[in-house]
Every structure is written in structure tokens, then in C-alpha cells.
Amino acid sequence: MANYDDAPFEIHVHGDVPLRADVTYAQLQEALKPLWKYAGAKSLAEGAESAYEEEPGIKFDTHEHLLTMCWTVGGDEDFRQSLDEMCMSLNELAEQGAAIEVTFYDADFDEEEAPPDQESRDDFLMLFVGPTPAAIMQAQRDLLVEDVIHLMERHFDASELGGVVGEIDKLFNERFDALVSSLEIGKPPRGGGSGGGHGGGRRPRHLH
């Protein structure tokens, strides 16, 4: 991995993943190995600390059986491979579906000094993990409903949006039926794209 100071991106990983009650620290350390190894650490304990002191980093709450990630590392596009490996491993440990946000901040881009026609290479991914395709879809559905209602509540009362939620559920039911009928057990599309429904412009560094 490139030296942090020379890394083209600051990469922020953020999310809470409910884990099965029988998951051990050793299992979690192995599942998260793609992350802490990428950071140049020799263990999860060493690699769990974020590049920013104010961020809690990677935490495992053994009482709540919850993995919490608010962790930044310097890196490049190859970090996406580490994310894919991590998601596959976390699927085995997750109790239910969960979303993980990953933001790539262009470390070389300066909004104040950049020419007007130059755009940053910022990117934003929304990843989903879960014990089954159905659990992953449930997490996708819940997040989409939350985003759509948040957007539409500017114009409509929440009580008026039942039909919209019903249509979203219909779409996910159709996707799940298609998944079952094709017997495809791989994880569904993880979405992504830059920005999504989060508005234009650069994402602020902290949206917690």
C-alpha cells in the first residue's frame, strides 16, 4: 500500500453490522483482515484505529454483538477489492442485513484552488451485507424507503406516502421472486454510483 501521505484518496468506511451472538473476536479479526492488512497493520487491534483521532475506528461491542465502523484509511482504487473480500466474509457472521457506506475523498483536489471545469474524483459506495440474499434485500429496501420518505416529506405528509412505500415493496418482492426462481444465491447488486440521492456537490467529510 502507498504511504498514507502520498495516497490519492482518503477512504472512509462507516456502518453498523449486527453480528450473531456466537461470533468471536478471532472470527471478526479474520473477516476484517482485508481492511487492517490494507492499512499495513498486523492485527485488528493494531489496524482498528482510524487515521483521524476523532473517529472511533473499528469497534466490536461483545455485549450488543455489534460491529461499528467509523474508520478512515489512505489508499487507492485497489481498496475496492478489499471491500469485496470483507463483505463476503461479513455475510458469514452477520445476524441481519446491514448497510456500509464507503466514501472515497480525492486527497489531491482543492475546491478553492481547482479550475472551474475540474471535478474531484470523489466517489461514494453503498455496500450491503447479510446472512442471506433476503436479509440483504431487506436492508436495501429499508434504506431506500428511509431515503424516499425523507425526500418526499418536504412536499407531502408522511401519512400520504403509504402508496409509495407499497410500490417500493412491490419492486423488491419482484426482485426477490426473480432471485428465487433463478436460484441465484449471490448477493444482489450493491448499488453505488457517486452521490446518489444525497444531493450535488462534494460530500462533507462527516455525515454522522
C-alpha positions as CSV (number, residue, x, y, z in Angstrom):
1,M,0.0,0.0,0.0
2,A,1.2,3.5,-0.7
3,N,2.4,5.7,2.1
4,Y,-0.6,7.4,3.6
5,D,0.8,10.9,2.9
6,D,1.0,10.0,-0.8
7,A,-2.3,8.2,-1.1
8,P,-4.6,9.6,-3.8
9,F,-7.7,9.0,-1.6
10,E,-8.9,9.3,1.9
11,I,-11.3,6.4,2.2
12,H,-14.0,6.4,4.9
13,V,-15.9,3.3,5.9
14,H,-19.0,3.8,8.0
15,G,-21.7,1.4,9.2
16,D,-23.1,-0.8,12.0
17,V,-23.4,-4.6,11.4
18,P,-25.4,-6.7,13.9
19,L,-23.4,-10.0,14.4
20,R,-24.6,-13.4,15.5
21,A,-24.3,-14.0,19.3
22,D,-21.7,-16.8,18.8
23,V,-19.3,-14.6,16.7
24,T,-15.8,-14.4,18.4
25,Y,-13.2,-11.7,18.2
26,A,-10.9,-14.1,16.3
27,Q,-13.6,-14.7,13.6
28,L,-14.2,-10.9,13.3
29,Q,-10.5,-10.3,13.0
30,E,-10.3,-12.8,10.2
31,A,-13.3,-11.3,8.4
32,L,-11.9,-7.8,8.6
33,K,-8.4,-8.8,7.6
34,P,-8.7,-7.2,4.2
35,L,-9.2,-3.8,5.9
36,W,-6.5,-3.9,8.6
37,K,-4.0,-5.6,6.3
38,Y,-4.6,-2.9,3.7
39,A,-3.8,-0.3,6.4
40,G,-0.4,-2.0,7.0
41,A,-1.3,-3.4,10.4
42,K,-0.5,-6.9,11.8
43,S,-3.8,-7.4,13.6
44,L,-7.3,-5.9,14.0
45,A,-6.3,-4.3,17.3
46,E,-3.5,-2.5,15.6
47,G,-5.5,-1.6,12.5
48,A,-8.7,-0.6,14.2
49,E,-7.6,2.9,14.8
50,S,-8.7,5.5,12.2
51,A,-6.4,7.9,10.5
52,Y,-8.4,10.6,12.3
53,E,-8.3,10.7,16.1
54,E,-11.8,12.0,16.5
55,E,-13.2,8.9,14.7
56,P,-13.8,5.8,16.9
57,G,-12.4,3.5,14.3
58,I,-13.4,-0.2,14.2
59,K,-15.2,-1.4,17.4
60,F,-16.7,-4.7,18.4
61,D,-19.3,-4.5,21.1
62,T,-19.4,-8.0,22.6
63,H,-22.4,-7.3,24.8
64,E,-24.5,-5.9,21.9
65,H,-22.9,-8.2,19.3
66,L,-22.4,-5.2,17.1
67,L,-19.6,-4.2,14.7
68,T,-19.3,-0.5,14.5
69,M,-17.1,1.1,11.8
70,C,-16.2,4.8,11.5
71,W,-12.7,4.4,10.1
72,T,-10.6,6.3,7.6
73,V,-7.5,5.0,5.7
74,G,-5.4,6.3,2.9
75,G,-5.5,4.3,-0.3
76,D,-6.2,3.9,-4.0
77,E,-8.8,2.3,-6.2
78,D,-7.5,-1.2,-5.3
79,F,-9.2,-0.8,-1.9
80,R,-12.4,-1.9,-3.6
81,Q,-11.0,-5.4,-3.8
82,S,-10.5,-5.4,0.0
83,L,-14.1,-4.2,0.4
84,D,-15.5,-7.1,-1.7
85,E,-13.5,-9.6,0.3
86,M,-14.7,-8.1,3.6
87,C,-18.3,-8.2,2.5
88,M,-18.1,-11.8,1.6
89,S,-16.6,-12.6,5.0
90,L,-19.1,-10.5,7.0
91,N,-22.0,-12.2,5.3
92,E,-21.0,-15.3,7.2
93,L,-21.0,-13.5,10.6
94,A,-24.0,-11.1,10.2
95,E,-27.2,-11.6,12.2
96,Q,-29.2,-9.5,9.8
97,G,-28.8,-7.3,6.8
98,A,-26.9,-4.0,7.2
99,A,-25.6,-1.2,5.0
100,I,-22.0,0.0,4.9
101,E,-21.2,3.4,3.4
102,V,-17.8,3.9,1.8
103,T,-16.6,7.3,0.6
104,F,-13.5,8.0,-1.5
105,Y,-12.3,11.6,-1.0
106,D,-9.9,12.9,-3.6
107,A,-7.0,13.8,-1.4
108,D,-5.4,16.0,-4.2
109,F,-8.5,18.0,-5.0
110,D,-8.7,21.5,-3.6
111,E,-12.2,23.1,-4.1
112,E,-10.8,26.6,-3.6
113,E,-7.9,26.3,-5.9
114,A,-9.2,24.0,-8.6
115,P,-10.2,25.4,-12.0
116,P,-14.0,25.6,-12.5
117,D,-14.0,22.8,-15.1
118,Q,-12.0,20.4,-12.9
119,E,-14.0,17.9,-10.9
120,S,-12.9,15.9,-7.9
121,R,-12.6,12.1,-8.1
122,D,-14.8,11.7,-5.1
123,D,-16.9,8.5,-5.1
124,F,-19.5,7.0,-2.8
125,L,-20.5,3.4,-2.5
126,M,-23.3,1.8,-0.5
127,L,-22.5,-1.8,0.3
128,F,-24.8,-4.4,1.9
129,V,-24.0,-7.5,3.9
130,G,-26.3,-10.1,5.5
131,P,-26.7,-13.8,6.2
132,T,-29.0,-14.4,3.2
133,P,-30.0,-12.6,0.0
134,A,-33.4,-11.9,1.6
135,A,-31.7,-10.2,4.6
136,I,-29.6,-8.1,2.2
137,M,-32.6,-7.1,0.2
138,Q,-34.4,-6.1,3.4
139,A,-31.6,-3.8,4.3
140,Q,-31.6,-2.3,0.8
141,R,-35.4,-1.9,1.0
142,D,-35.3,-0.2,4.4
143,L,-32.6,2.2,3.4
144,L,-34.5,3.1,0.1
145,V,-37.8,3.7,2.0
146,E,-36.0,5.9,4.5
147,D,-34.3,8.0,1.7
148,V,-37.5,8.3,-0.3
149,I,-39.7,9.3,2.6
150,H,-37.1,11.8,3.8
151,L,-37.1,13.3,0.3
152,M,-40.8,13.4,-0.2
153,E,-41.7,14.7,3.3
154,R,-40.6,18.1,2.1
155,H,-43.7,18.1,-0.1
156,F,-46.1,15.5,1.5
157,D,-47.2,14.4,4.9
158,A,-45.8,11.0,6.0
159,S,-49.3,9.6,6.2
160,E,-49.8,10.2,2.4
161,L,-46.8,8.1,1.4
162,G,-48.2,4.6,2.1
163,G,-48.7,4.0,-1.6
164,V,-45.1,4.9,-2.4
165,V,-43.8,2.5,0.2
166,G,-46.1,-0.2,-1.2
167,E,-44.7,0.3,-4.7
168,I,-41.1,0.0,-3.3
169,D,-42.1,-3.2,-1.6
170,K,-43.6,-4.5,-4.8
171,L,-40.3,-3.8,-6.7
172,F,-38.3,-5.7,-4.0
173,N,-40.8,-8.6,-3.9
174,E,-40.4,-8.9,-7.7
175,R,-36.6,-8.8,-7.4
176,F,-36.7,-11.4,-4.7
177,D,-39.0,-13.7,-6.6
178,A,-36.7,-13.4,-9.7
179,L,-33.8,-14.3,-7.4
180,V,-35.5,-17.4,-6.1
181,S,-36.7,-18.6,-9.4
182,S,-33.3,-18.2,-11.0
183,L,-31.8,-20.0,-8.0
184,E,-29.1,-17.3,-7.9
185,I,-27.8,-17.1,-4.4
186,G,-25.1,-14.5,-5.0
187,K,-25.5,-11.1,-3.4
188,P,-27.8,-8.7,-5.3
189,P,-26.4,-5.5,-6.9
190,R,-24.9,-3.4,-4.2
191,G,-25.9,-0.1,-5.8
192,G,-23.3,2.6,-5.6
193,G,-22.7,5.4,-8.1
194,S,-21.4,8.8,-6.9
195,G,-23.7,11.0,-5.0
196,G,-27.0,9.0,-5.4
197,G,-29.8,10.8,-3.7
198,H,-27.6,12.7,-1.4
199,G,-27.5,16.0,-3.3
200,G,-24.9,17.6,-5.5
201,G,-21.5,18.9,-4.6
202,R,-18.8,17.2,-2.6
203,R,-20.0,15.2,0.4
204,P,-18.9,16.8,3.7
205,R,-16.2,14.7,5.5
206,H,-18.5,13.8,8.3
207,L,-22.2,13.0,8.0
208,H,-22.7,11.2,11.3
